[in-house]
Amino acid sequence: MTVWDDLVGQEKVSELLDAAARDADALVTAAASDAPPPEASRMTHAWLFTGPPGAGRNQAARAFAAALQCVSPDRALGGAPGCGFCDGCHTALVGTHADVSTVAAVGSEILVKDMRDTVRKSFTAPANGRWQVILVEDAERLNEKSANAVLKAVEEPAPRTVWLLCAPSIEDVLPTIRSRCRHLNLRTPSVDAVADMLVRREGVEPDVAAAAARATQGHVDRARRLATDPAARERRASVLKLPLRLDEVGNCLKAAQQLVDAAAEDAKQLAEETDGKETEELKAALGAAQGGRLPRGTAGVMKDLEDMQKRRRTRTQRDSLDVALGDLTGFYRDVLALQFGSRVAMASTDAEEAVERVAHASSPEATLRRIEAISACREALDRNVAPLLAVEAMTLALRAG
């Protein structure tokens, strides 16, 4: 099973990356043997992966990083890099390879202080891998200072350094950065392709896989979670009941509070899994005894960690809310399709009765206004409006139609 098997419905992208990985392997092999480099190469020092949410931008970039670090002995016999089983592939895929650095937005932006050490590392030679790989998962969240730091590194990279930037669209990245990158655009995989992946890779029952793929409209990560996590299915079922509960203002406010509380609980559960472990690991690295006090002068380091964890909890809550808003958008899309007599496949098959009730009780114009209200709520959350305030405004707009 190669690293490209994780790219669902991205055959063309897989072929391009596989060819580039082969050329990259030839470049490293030639340098190690003092042989002249190949005359033509499809490998370059910076790549930009774009595509809609759920298309697999980060997975494609990480698969490429794994192929670049592949140390399978089969390569000497003509095998392609990216076997998926060797130490280089495995550690790159799980995020523990010493020469694959990952940068992701903890809050709403990637700050320059979060990029400083990574940019510095990009100018060094690989420690024990074949390439120094820098993976920026949320390139659209680079602020002005951090983007300028990346630009300087991409303009004059070290010979064995590769930058992999991921963003929803090419317009989300500074023109000066994207002009120095090779662009790969991923498309939303088909519902059938996602369902097939869930059956093959996750062992999900075919009917459950098909329902999860339809519900998420090709979003690979959400489909995987919906198919494998009963709690995620319960949260979705609760969200799809919301349109039937907005008959009074008080119920609108109550529904908004429940949505925000559910998102906060999701963020809290994630924090409980990661924050404690990170804190203990940092204390051990700083030399604190088990259960003992921190050494003098280290309080600032702990405060930085606490600030980062707080920003991550805030973003996790907003991401969880965004999933709920996406489910609501799919619900009203099905309502609109039914009102127009369309035969498109429904995303909300698990709430078909509710879709029919709302469709028969309102007009297409009202449904469009409701979809716009959900979009406005998403935009408000992106502008850091208080979640409860944004969701309350949305539920009241949904009631008004």
VEXMINU-475639 format. One record per residue (C-alpha): residue number from 1; residue in three letters; x, y, z. Coordinates in steps of 0.5 Angstrom, whole numbers. Layout:
<sites>
+-----+---------+-------+-------+-------+
! num ! residuo !     x !     y !     z !
+-----+---------+-------+-------+-------+
! NUM !     ALA !     X !     Y !     Z !
...
+-----+---------+-------+-------+-------+
</sites>
This chain:
<sites>
+-----+---------+-------+-------+-------+
! num ! residuo !     x !     y !     z !
+-----+---------+-------+-------+-------+
!   1 !     MET !     0 !     0 !     0 !
!   2 !     THR !     3 !     6 !    -2 !
!   3 !     VAL !     3 !    13 !     1 !
!   4 !     TRP !    -1 !    15 !    -5 !
!   5 !     ASP !    -7 !    11 !    -3 !
!   6 !     ASP !    -9 !    16 !     2 !
!   7 !     LEU !   -11 !    21 !    -4 !
!   8 !     VAL !   -18 !    20 !    -5 !
!   9 !     GLY !   -20 !    21 !   -12 !
!  10 !     GLN !   -14 !    25 !   -14 !
!  11 !     GLU !   -11 !    20 !   -19 !
!  12 !     LYS !    -8 !    26 !   -23 !
!  13 !     VAL !    -5 !    29 !   -17 !
!  14 !     SER !    -2 !    23 !   -15 !
!  15 !     GLU !     1 !    21 !   -22 !
!  16 !     LEU !     4 !    28 !   -22 !
!  17 !     LEU !     7 !    28 !   -15 !
!  18 !     ASP !    10 !    21 !   -16 !
!  19 !     ALA !    14 !    23 !   -22 !
!  20 !     ALA !    16 !    29 !   -18 !
!  21 !     ALA !    18 !    24 !   -12 !
!  22 !     ARG !    22 !    20 !   -17 !
!  23 !     ASP !    26 !    26 !   -20 !
!  24 !     ALA !    27 !    28 !   -13 !
!  25 !     ASP !    30 !    21 !   -11 !
!  26 !     ALA !    35 !    21 !   -17 !
!  27 !     LEU !    37 !    28 !   -15 !
!  28 !     VAL !    39 !    26 !    -8 !
!  29 !     THR !    42 !    19 !   -11 !
!  30 !     ALA !    46 !    23 !   -16 !
!  31 !     ALA !    49 !    28 !   -11 !
!  32 !     ALA !    51 !    22 !    -6 !
!  33 !     SER !    55 !    19 !   -12 !
!  34 !     ASP !    58 !    25 !   -15 !
!  35 !     ALA !    54 !    24 !   -21 !
!  36 !     PRO !    52 !    29 !   -26 !
!  37 !     PRO !    44 !    31 !   -24 !
!  38 !     PRO !    39 !    29 !   -29 !
!  39 !     GLU !    38 !    34 !   -35 !
!  40 !     ALA !    31 !    35 !   -34 !
!  41 !     SER !    27 !    34 !   -27 !
!  42 !     ARG !    20 !    35 !   -25 !
!  43 !     MET !    22 !    37 !   -18 !
!  44 !     THR !    22 !    44 !   -15 !
!  45 !     HIS !    23 !    47 !    -8 !
!  46 !     ALA !    16 !    50 !    -7 !
!  47 !     TRP !     9 !    47 !    -8 !
!  48 !     LEU !     2 !    50 !    -7 !
!  49 !     PHE !    -3 !    45 !    -6 !
!  50 !     THR !   -10 !    48 !    -6 !
!  51 !     GLY !   -17 !    45 !    -6 !
!  52 !     PRO !   -24 !    46 !    -3 !
!  53 !     PRO !   -25 !    43 !     5 !
!  54 !     GLY !   -24 !    36 !     5 !
!  55 !     ALA !   -21 !    35 !    -2 !
!  56 !     GLY !   -15 !    32 !     2 !
!  57 !     ARG !   -10 !    38 !     1 !
!  58 !     ASN !    -6 !    36 !     7 !
!  59 !     GLN !    -6 !    29 !     6 !
!  60 !     ALA !    -3 !    30 !    -1 !
!  61 !     ALA !     3 !    34 !     2 !
!  62 !     ARG !     4 !    29 !     7 !
!  63 !     ALA !     4 !    24 !     2 !
!  64 !     PHE !     9 !    27 !    -2 !
!  65 !     ALA !    13 !    29 !     4 !
!  66 !     ALA !    13 !    21 !     6 !
!  67 !     ALA !    15 !    20 !    -1 !
!  68 !     LEU !    21 !    25 !    -1 !
!  69 !     GLN !    24 !    21 !     5 !
!  70 !     CYS !    23 !    14 !     3 !
!  71 !     VAL !    29 !    10 !     4 !
!  72 !     SER !    26 !     3 !     2 !
!  73 !     PRO !    31 !    -2 !    -1 !
!  74 !     ASP !    26 !    -3 !    -7 !
!  75 !     ARG !    28 !     4 !   -10 !
!  76 !     ALA !    35 !     1 !   -12 !
!  77 !     LEU !    32 !    -5 !   -16 !
!  78 !     GLY !    27 !     0 !   -19 !
!  79 !     GLY !    22 !     1 !   -14 !
!  80 !     ALA !    18 !     8 !   -14 !
!  81 !     PRO !    19 !    12 !    -7 !
!  82 !     GLY !    13 !    12 !    -3 !
!  83 !     CYS !    13 !     5 !    -1 !
!  84 !     GLY !     9 !     7 !     5 !
!  85 !     PHE !    12 !     2 !    10 !
!  86 !     CYS !    19 !     4 !    11 !
!  87 !     ASP !    22 !     8 !    17 !
!  88 !     GLY !    22 !    14 !    13 !
!  89 !     CYS !    15 !    14 !    10 !
!  90 !     HIS !    12 !    12 !    17 !
!  91 !     THR !    15 !    17 !    21 !
!  92 !     ALA !    13 !    23 !    16 !
!  93 !     LEU !     6 !    20 !    15 !
!  94 !     VAL !     5 !    20 !    23 !
!  95 !     GLY !     9 !    27 !    24 !
!  96 !     THR !    15 !    25 !    28 !
!  97 !     HIS !    20 !    25 !    22 !
!  98 !     ALA !    26 !    29 !    24 !
!  99 !     ASP !    26 !    33 !    17 !
! 100 !     VAL !    19 !    34 !    16 !
! 101 !     SER !    17 !    40 !    20 !
! 102 !     THR !     9 !    42 !    20 !
! 103 !     VAL !     6 !    49 !    22 !
! 104 !     ALA !    -1 !    50 !    23 !
! 105 !     ALA !    -5 !    55 !    25 !
! 106 !     VAL !    -7 !    55 !    33 !
! 107 !     GLY !   -11 !    61 !    33 !
! 108 !     SER !   -14 !    65 !    27 !
! 109 !     GLU !    -7 !    67 !    24 !
! 110 !     ILE !     0 !    64 !    24 !
! 111 !     LEU !     4 !    69 !    28 !
! 112 !     VAL !    11 !    70 !    26 !
! 113 !     LYS !    14 !    67 !    32 !
! 114 !     ASP !    11 !    61 !    30 !
! 115 !     MET !    15 !    61 !    24 !
! 116 !     ARG !    21 !    64 !    26 !
! 117 !     ASP !    24 !    57 !    28 !
! 118 !     THR !    22 !    53 !    22 !
! 119 !     VAL !    24 !    58 !    17 !
! 120 !     ARG !    31 !    58 !    21 !
! 121 !     LYS !    31 !    50 !    20 !
! 122 !     SER !    29 !    51 !    13 !
! 123 !     PHE !    36 !    54 !    11 !
! 124 !     THR !    40 !    47 !    15 !
! 125 !     ALA !    41 !    41 !    11 !
! 126 !     PRO !    37 !    35 !    13 !
! 127 !     ALA !    39 !    31 !    20 !
! 128 !     ASN !    38 !    24 !    17 !
! 129 !     GLY !    33 !    24 !    12 !
! 130 !     ARG !    34 !    26 !     4 !
! 131 !     TRP !    30 !    33 !     4 !
! 132 !     GLN !    29 !    38 !     9 !
! 133 !     VAL !    21 !    39 !     8 !
! 134 !     ILE !    17 !    44 !    11 !
! 135 !     LEU !     9 !    43 !    11 !
! 136 !     VAL !     5 !    49 !    12 !
! 137 !     GLU !    -2 !    47 !    13 !
! 138 !     ASP !    -6 !    53 !    13 !
! 139 !     ALA !    -2 !    58 !     9 !
! 140 !     GLU !    -8 !    62 !     8 !
! 141 !     ARG !    -8 !    64 !    15 !
! 142 !     LEU !    -1 !    67 !    15 !
! 143 !     ASN !    -1 !    74 !    17 !
! 144 !     GLU !     3 !    80 !    14 !
! 145 !     LYS !    10 !    78 !    18 !
! 146 !     SER !    10 !    71 !    18 !
! 147 !     ALA !     8 !    71 !    10 !
! 148 !     ASN !    14 !    75 !     9 !
! 149 !     ALA !    18 !    71 !    13 !
! 150 !     VAL !    16 !    65 !     9 !
! 151 !     LEU !    17 !    69 !     2 !
! 152 !     LYS !    25 !    70 !     4 !
! 153 !     ALA !    26 !    63 !     5 !
! 154 !     VAL !    22 !    61 !    -1 !
! 155 !     GLU !    26 !    66 !    -5 !
! 156 !     GLU !    33 !    63 !    -3 !
! 157 !     PRO !    32 !    56 !    -1 !
! 158 !     ALA !    37 !    51 !     1 !
! 159 !     PRO !    39 !    46 !    -4 !
! 160 !     ARG !    35 !    40 !     0 !
! 161 !     THR !    29 !    44 !     2 !
! 162 !     VAL !    22 !    43 !     0 !
! 163 !     TRP !    17 !    48 !     2 !
! 164 !     LEU !     9 !    45 !     2 !
! 165 !     LEU !     4 !    50 !     3 !
! 166 !     CYS !    -3 !    48 !     3 !
! 167 !     ALA !    -9 !    53 !     2 !
! 168 !     PRO !   -16 !    53 !     0 !
! 169 !     SER !   -15 !    57 !    -7 !
! 170 !     ILE !    -9 !    60 !   -10 !
! 171 !     GLU !   -12 !    67 !    -9 !
! 172 !     ASP !   -11 !    66 !    -1 !
! 173 !     VAL !    -4 !    66 !    -2 !
! 174 !     LEU !     1 !    72 !    -3 !
! 175 !     PRO !     2 !    73 !   -11 !
! 176 !     THR !    10 !    74 !    -9 !
! 177 !     ILE !     9 !    67 !    -6 !
! 178 !     ARG !     5 !    63 !   -10 !
! 179 !     SER !     9 !    65 !   -16 !
! 180 !     ARG !    15 !    61 !   -14 !
! 181 !     CYS !    11 !    55 !   -12 !
! 182 !     ARG !     9 !    50 !   -17 !
! 183 !     HIS !     1 !    49 !   -16 !
! 184 !     LEU !    -3 !    43 !   -16 !
! 185 !     ASN !   -11 !    44 !   -15 !
! 186 !     LEU !   -15 !    38 !   -12 !
! 187 !     ARG !   -22 !    37 !   -13 !
! 188 !     THR !   -27 !    35 !    -9 !
! 189 !     PRO !   -28 !    27 !    -9 !
! 190 !     SER !   -34 !    24 !   -11 !
! 191 !     VAL !   -39 !    21 !    -6 !
! 192 !     ASP !   -38 !    14 !    -9 !
! 193 !     ALA !   -30 !    15 !    -8 !
! 194 !     VAL !   -31 !    17 !    -1 !
! 195 !     ALA !   -35 !    11 !     1 !
! 196 !     ASP !   -31 !     6 !    -2 !
! 197 !     MET !   -25 !     9 !     2 !
! 198 !     LEU !   -29 !     8 !     8 !
! 199 !     VAL !   -30 !     1 !     7 !
! 200 !     ARG !   -23 !    -1 !     5 !
! 201 !     ARG !   -19 !     3 !     9 !
! 202 !     GLU !   -24 !     4 !    16 !
! 203 !     GLY !   -27 !    -3 !    15 !
! 204 !     VAL !   -34 !     1 !    15 !
! 205 !     GLU !   -41 !    -3 !    13 !
! 206 !     PRO !   -42 !    -1 !     6 !
! 207 !     ASP !   -49 !     3 !     8 !
! 208 !     VAL !   -46 !     7 !    13 !
! 209 !     ALA !   -40 !     9 !     9 !
! 210 !     ALA !   -45 !    11 !     3 !
! 211 !     ALA !   -49 !    15 !     8 !
! 212 !     ALA !   -43 !    18 !    11 !
! 213 !     ALA !   -40 !    20 !     4 !
! 214 !     ARG !   -47 !    23 !     2 !
! 215 !     ALA !   -48 !    27 !     9 !
! 216 !     THR !   -41 !    30 !     8 !
! 217 !     GLN !   -41 !    31 !     0 !
! 218 !     GLY !   -34 !    29 !    -1 !
! 219 !     HIS !   -31 !    32 !     5 !
! 220 !     VAL !   -26 !    26 !     7 !
! 221 !     ASP !   -24 !    27 !    14 !
! 222 !     ARG !   -31 !    29 !    16 !
! 223 !     ALA !   -34 !    23 !    13 !
! 224 !     ARG !   -29 !    18 !    16 !
! 225 !     ARG !   -31 !    21 !    23 !
! 226 !     LEU !   -38 !    21 !    22 !
! 227 !     ALA !   -37 !    14 !    20 !
! 228 !     THR !   -33 !    11 !    26 !
! 229 !     ASP !   -35 !    16 !    31 !
! 230 !     PRO !   -42 !    15 !    34 !
! 231 !     ALA !   -42 !    21 !    38 !
! 232 !     ALA !   -41 !    25 !    32 !
! 233 !     ARG !   -47 !    22 !    29 !
! 234 !     GLU !   -51 !    24 !    35 !
! 235 !     ARG !   -49 !    31 !    34 !
! 236 !     ARG !   -51 !    31 !    27 !
! 237 !     ALA !   -58 !    28 !    29 !
! 238 !     SER !   -59 !    34 !    34 !
! 239 !     VAL !   -57 !    39 !    29 !
! 240 !     LEU !   -61 !    37 !    24 !
! 241 !     LYS !   -67 !    37 !    29 !
! 242 !     LEU !   -66 !    45 !    30 !
! 243 !     PRO !   -70 !    47 !    24 !
! 244 !     LEU !   -76 !    44 !    27 !
! 245 !     ARG !   -75 !    47 !    34 !
! 246 !     LEU !   -75 !    55 !    32 !
! 247 !     ASP !   -82 !    56 !    32 !
! 248 !     GLU !   -81 !    62 !    38 !
! 249 !     VAL !   -76 !    67 !    40 !
! 250 !     GLY !   -74 !    63 !    46 !
! 251 !     ASN !   -73 !    57 !    43 !
! 252 !     CYS !   -68 !    60 !    38 !
! 253 !     LEU !   -64 !    63 !    43 !
! 254 !     LYS !   -64 !    56 !    47 !
! 255 !     ALA !   -62 !    52 !    40 !
! 256 !     ALA !   -56 !    57 !    39 !
! 257 !     GLN !   -54 !    56 !    46 !
! 258 !     GLN !   -54 !    49 !    45 !
! 259 !     LEU !   -50 !    49 !    39 !
! 260 !     VAL !   -45 !    53 !    42 !
! 261 !     ASP !   -45 !    49 !    48 !
! 262 !     ALA !   -44 !    43 !    44 !
! 263 !     ALA !   -38 !    46 !    40 !
! 264 !     ALA !   -35 !    48 !    47 !
! 265 !     GLU !   -35 !    41 !    50 !
! 266 !     ASP !   -32 !    38 !    44 !
! 267 !     ALA !   -26 !    43 !    44 !
! 268 !     LYS !   -26 !    41 !    52 !
! 269 !     GLN !   -25 !    34 !    50 !
! 270 !     LEU !   -20 !    35 !    45 !
! 271 !     ALA !   -16 !    39 !    50 !
! 272 !     GLU !   -16 !    34 !    56 !
! 273 !     GLU !   -13 !    29 !    51 !
! 274 !     THR !    -7 !    34 !    49 !
! 275 !     ASP !    -6 !    39 !    54 !
! 276 !     GLY !    -4 !    35 !    60 !
! 277 !     LYS !     1 !    31 !    56 !
! 278 !     GLU !     4 !    37 !    53 !
! 279 !     THR !     5 !    41 !    60 !
! 280 !     GLU !     8 !    35 !    63 !
! 281 !     GLU !    13 !    34 !    57 !
! 282 !     LEU !    15 !    41 !    57 !
! 283 !     LYS !    16 !    41 !    65 !
! 284 !     ALA !    20 !    35 !    64 !
! 285 !     ALA !    24 !    38 !    59 !
! 286 !     LEU !    25 !    44 !    63 !
! 287 !     GLY !    28 !    40 !    69 !
! 288 !     ALA !    22 !    40 !    73 !
! 289 !     ALA !    22 !    34 !    78 !
! 290 !     GLN !    15 !    29 !    78 !
! 291 !     GLY !    10 !    33 !    82 !
! 292 !     GLY !    15 !    39 !    84 !
! 293 !     ARG !    16 !    46 !    82 !
! 294 !     LEU !    19 !    49 !    76 !
! 295 !     PRO !    26 !    51 !    76 !
! 296 !     ARG !    27 !    59 !    76 !
! 297 !     GLY !    26 !    63 !    70 !
! 298 !     THR !    22 !    58 !    66 !
! 299 !     ALA !    15 !    61 !    68 !
! 300 !     GLY !    15 !    65 !    61 !
! 301 !     VAL !    16 !    59 !    57 !
! 302 !     MET !    10 !    55 !    61 !
! 303 !     LYS !     5 !    62 !    60 !
! 304 !     ASP !     7 !    61 !    52 !
! 305 !     LEU !     4 !    54 !    52 !
! 306 !     GLU !    -2 !    56 !    56 !
! 307 !     ASP !    -3 !    62 !    51 !
! 308 !     MET !    -2 !    57 !    45 !
! 309 !     GLN !    -7 !    52 !    48 !
! 310 !     LYS !   -12 !    57 !    50 !
! 311 !     ARG !   -12 !    59 !    42 !
! 312 !     ARG !   -12 !    52 !    40 !
! 313 !     ARG !   -19 !    51 !    44 !
! 314 !     THR !   -22 !    57 !    41 !
! 315 !     ARG !   -20 !    55 !    34 !
! 316 !     THR !   -23 !    48 !    36 !
! 317 !     GLN !   -29 !    51 !    38 !
! 318 !     ARG !   -30 !    55 !    32 !
! 319 !     ASP !   -28 !    49 !    27 !
! 320 !     SER !   -34 !    45 !    31 !
! 321 !     LEU !   -39 !    50 !    30 !
! 322 !     ASP !   -37 !    50 !    23 !
! 323 !     VAL !   -38 !    43 !    22 !
! 324 !     ALA !   -45 !    44 !    25 !
! 325 !     LEU !   -47 !    50 !    20 !
! 326 !     GLY !   -44 !    46 !    14 !
! 327 !     ASP !   -50 !    40 !    16 !
! 328 !     LEU !   -55 !    46 !    17 !
! 329 !     THR !   -53 !    48 !    10 !
! 330 !     GLY !   -54 !    41 !     7 !
! 331 !     PHE !   -60 !    41 !    10 !
! 332 !     TYR !   -63 !    47 !     7 !
! 333 !     ARG !   -60 !    45 !     0 !
! 334 !     ASP !   -64 !    39 !     0 !
! 335 !     VAL !   -70 !    43 !     2 !
! 336 !     LEU !   -69 !    48 !    -4 !
! 337 !     ALA !   -68 !    42 !    -8 !
! 338 !     LEU !   -74 !    39 !    -6 !
! 339 !     GLN !   -78 !    46 !    -7 !
! 340 !     PHE !   -75 !    46 !   -14 !
! 341 !     GLY !   -77 !    39 !   -16 !
! 342 !     SER !   -70 !    37 !   -17 !
! 343 !     ARG !   -67 !    30 !   -17 !
! 344 !     VAL !   -60 !    31 !   -14 !
! 345 !     ALA !   -58 !    26 !    -9 !
! 346 !     MET !   -60 !    28 !    -2 !
! 347 !     ALA !   -55 !    30 !     3 !
! 348 !     SER !   -60 !    29 !     9 !
! 349 !     THR !   -62 !    22 !     8 !
! 350 !     ASP !   -62 !    21 !    16 !
! 351 !     ALA !   -67 !    27 !    16 !
! 352 !     GLU !   -72 !    26 !    10 !
! 353 !     GLU !   -78 !    27 !    14 !
! 354 !     ALA !   -76 !    34 !    17 !
! 355 !     VAL !   -73 !    36 !    10 !
! 356 !     GLU !   -80 !    35 !     7 !
! 357 !     ARG !   -84 !    39 !    13 !
! 358 !     VAL !   -80 !    45 !    12 !
! 359 !     ALA !   -80 !    45 !     4 !
! 360 !     HIS !   -88 !    44 !     4 !
! 361 !     ALA !   -88 !    50 !    10 !
! 362 !     SER !   -84 !    55 !     6 !
! 363 !     SER !   -82 !    58 !     0 !
! 364 !     PRO !   -75 !    57 !    -4 !
! 365 !     GLU !   -74 !    65 !    -3 !
! 366 !     ALA !   -74 !    64 !     5 !
! 367 !     THR !   -70 !    58 !     4 !
! 368 !     LEU !   -65 !    62 !     0 !
! 369 !     ARG !   -65 !    67 !     6 !
! 370 !     ARG !   -64 !    62 !    11 !
! 371 !     ILE !   -58 !    59 !     7 !
! 372 !     GLU !   -55 !    66 !     7 !
! 373 !     ALA !   -56 !    67 !    14 !
! 374 !     ILE !   -52 !    61 !    15 !
! 375 !     SER !   -46 !    64 !    11 !
! 376 !     ALA !   -47 !    70 !    15 !
! 377 !     CYS !   -46 !    67 !    21 !
! 378 !     ARG !   -40 !    63 !    18 !
! 379 !     GLU !   -37 !    70 !    16 !
! 380 !     ALA !   -38 !    73 !    23 !
! 381 !     LEU !   -34 !    67 !    26 !
! 382 !     ASP !   -28 !    68 !    22 !
! 383 !     ARG !   -28 !    76 !    24 !
! 384 !     ASN !   -28 !    73 !    31 !
! 385 !     VAL !   -35 !    75 !    33 !
! 386 !     ALA !   -37 !    72 !    40 !
! 387 !     PRO !   -40 !    65 !    38 !
! 388 !     LEU !   -46 !    66 !    42 !
! 389 !     LEU !   -48 !    72 !    39 !
! 390 !     ALA !   -47 !    70 !    32 !
! 391 !     VAL !   -51 !    64 !    33 !
! 392 !     GLU !   -57 !    67 !    36 !
! 393 !     ALA !   -57 !    72 !    30 !
! 394 !     MET !   -57 !    66 !    25 !
! 395 !     THR !   -63 !    62 !    29 !
! 396 !     LEU !   -67 !    68 !    29 !
! 397 !     ALA !   -66 !    69 !    22 !
! 398 !     LEU !   -68 !    62 !    20 !
! 399 !     ARG !   -74 !    63 !    24 !
! 400 !     ALA !   -76 !    69 !    20 !
! 401 !     GLY !   -74 !    66 !    14 !
+-----+---------+-------+-------+-------+
</sites>
